[in-house]
Amino acid sequence: MPGSSRLPVSLPNFRKQYSFSRPSSRQQAVTQGLDIIRNLLLVLFILRYTRKTWIHLRGYGLIGAIERLYKDVYKRLYGLFLKLPFVQAKVRADVDKAIMELETKLVPSGPGVTKYTALPASGWTAEQVREELKKLGEMKHTRWEDGRVSGAVYHGGDELSDLQGEAFRKFGVSNPIHPDVFPAVRKMEAEVVAMTLALFNAPETGAGVTTSGGTESILMAVLAARQKAYHERGVREPEIILPETAHTAFRKAGEYFKIKIHLVPCPHPSYRVSTSHVSRLINSNTIMLVGSAPNFPHGIVDDIPALSRLAVSKNLPLHVDCCLGSFVIPFLARAGFDAPDFDFRVPGVTSISVDTHKYGFAPKGNSCVLYRSSAMRSFQYYICPDWSGGVYASPNMAGSRPGALIAGCWASLMNMGESGYIDTCHKVVGAAKRVEDAVRESPKLKHSLQIVGKPMVSVVAFRSPVGAKNGPDFVDIYSVADGMSAKGWHLNALQDPPAIHVAVTLPIVAAVEELVKDLEDVVESVKGQVEDGKKGDAAALYGVAGALPDKSIVNELAAGFLNSLYKV
Ligand SMILES: *Cc1c(COP(=O)(O)O)cnc(C)c1O
C-alpha cells in the first residue's frame, strides 16, 4: 500500500507510546491517572474553600469578617482561660451558688410543704385531689391576674375559660391521629386552619396545619423549606438568613435540623432587619429568608415588602413570623391603627406562623403554620410506608395529639369572632400606645428612656437613650427592671442592646395607668445612680452576661435553671 509509508508515526512506535500491554507502562499510566485525580481533588478542595471564603467575605464584608474572626478567637481564648484549674474552681463555686439561690426561689420547701415522689399506694378520693389542686392553684406567684405580668398570660376572660373547660371535657380522650374515630376533631382542626388562612389573606391554594405552639410552627416551616431546597435544588448544606431579633425557635430549628444560621443586624433607629445585609448573605445554600411581624424583643415589624422583593428575585421562600402578632395584627386596620404589609397579600411571603394561643386566646398548646400552597405544606409531612405497625403518616412533630386542645381553640375562635378580636385589638394596641406615649412625653421619663424603634402592635420596648452618658437623667435600664420587679411587675429584660419590654395583654390593659405611674416612680428613684453596689437579679444576670465574651457560664446557669424545674 503506497500511502502507508506516509503515516507520520510508524506503527510500532505508535504502539510503544499508546499501548497498555507492557507492565511498566501500565504502572506508569496508573500513577499518572492517580496524579490527575489527586490534582483534580486538590483543585476542587481549593475551589470549595475559595468559594466559601468569597461568600463569607461578600456576606459580612472584609471588616465584618475580620471582626467575626477576632471575636471568635477572643471567645476561644476566654473559653480556655475559664478552663484553667484555679479559674474553673472559682467559676464552679459561683455557678453552684447562683443555682442554689435559684432553687430556693423556685422550689418550695419547709415544714408546710409535703412532697410527693411516689404514687400513693391507693388512689386519693376525688375530693382529696380537688383539695390539693385548690392549694396548688393558690401558691404564691407573680400576680398576672392583676395585670402585673408582661406577655405570658393571654387571657380572654373567665367566660371564655369556662367554655374551653367544657370543650376539654367533651373531647378529652380525642386524638386527631384517628380521624375516623374522632371526626368532629378533624372537622374543627380543618376549620381552625381555614379561618386562620382567611384572616391572613391566603390565596385559594393556601394550606396549613395546627401545631402545639409557635416553636413547633416555626420548626415545621423551616423543615419544609429545608426539604424543598434539598429535593428541588439538591441543597445539602442549608443556610437561613435571620434577623437577630427573630424568635430563638429559628435558631433551635437550625440546631435540630443542621442548618447554618446567619444573623443579620437590626440597627438603630428603625431596629428593622437590614435588608442590604440580608441581600449580601444570600447564596446557593440559602433555603429561606425570615421576617417578624412583629418580633418578640421590640415589637417591631420588619420590612416585609422589601424582604419579599429579595425573595421573589432570588426565588427563595420567605417566612413571616406572626406568632406574636397572631390575632391582633390582622385587625390593626379595622381597629383604626396604622397597619403594615405583612401577610400573603405580599407576593413573596410563602409561609406564616400564627399563635392561636396568644392573641387568639385559645388554650396554651395551639398554633398554626400556614403555606401559600399545599405543595409546600407537604414538605413538612412525615410518611413511613413500610413500618410493621402499618403505613404511618403524620403532619407535624407529634404523633398522638390532644384533640381537646383543638376543640378549645375552635371554641375560642368562634366565641371571639371578628368583633371580639377587633375589640381586643383596640384595647391591647391602645394600651401599648399609652405606654409608648408616656415614655416619649412624660417629663419624668422622656429624658431617661427611649422607645426602641416604632412599635406597631402590642409590645413596647424602651432603653436608656442611645449615646446617653452618666448624668442626672441617666438610668441603668436593668435597675429599672429590678425596681419594677420590687413593685410586683414582671417585665422582660432584653439584651444587645440592654432594654426592657412590656407585652400588653388584656389583664395589663386594666392596669396600664398603674404601670405608667410605677415606671415614673422607679425611674425617678434610680436616675443618676451609676453603681449602687447591690444589684437586683436582672442587673446581675445581664450585667455579667453582657460583659462575657464566652457564654459558657451563662449556659451553665441556664442549664442549672432547667434542672431546677424538675426538682421536687
Ligand atoms: C411567642 C413567640 C413565638 C413562639 O413561641 P412559643 O412559646 O413556642 O409559642 C415565636 N415568635 C414570636 C415573635 C413570639 O413572640
The ligand as a Tripos MOL2 file, in Angstrom:
@<TRIPOS>MOLECULE
LIG
   15    15     1     0     0
SMALL
NO_CHARGES

@<TRIPOS>ATOM
      1 C1        -44.1690   33.5400   71.2790 C.3       1 LIG1
      2 C2        -43.4330   33.7110   70.0320 C.ar      1 LIG1
      3 C3        -43.0510   32.6170   69.2480 C.ar      1 LIG1
      4 C4        -43.2780   31.1660   69.5960 C.3       1 LIG1
      5 O1        -43.2540   30.8660   70.8990 O.3       1 LIG1
      6 P1        -43.9780   29.6340   71.5990 P.3       1 LIG1
      7 O2        -43.6290   29.9240   73.0220 O.co2     1 LIG1
      8 O3        -43.3330   28.4100   71.1060 O.co2     1 LIG1
      9 O4        -45.4220   29.6890   71.3090 O.co2     1 LIG1
     10 C5        -42.4380   32.8720   68.0490 C.ar      1 LIG1
     11 N1        -42.2040   34.1180   67.6450 N.ar      1 LIG1
     12 C6        -42.5340   35.1940   68.3710 C.ar      1 LIG1
     13 C7        -42.2610   36.5570   67.8410 C.3       1 LIG1
     14 C8        -43.1510   35.0220   69.6010 C.ar      1 LIG1
     15 O5        -43.4590   36.0880   70.3390 O.3       1 LIG1
@<TRIPOS>BOND
     1     1     2 1
     2     2     3 ar
     3     2    14 ar
     4     3     4 1
     5     3    10 ar
     6     4     5 1
     7     5     6 1
     8     6     7 2
     9     6     8 1
    10     6     9 1
    11    10    11 ar
    12    11    12 ar
    13    12    13 1
    14    12    14 ar
    15    14    15 1
@<TRIPOS>SUBSTRUCTURE
     1 LIG1         1 GROUP 0 **** ****
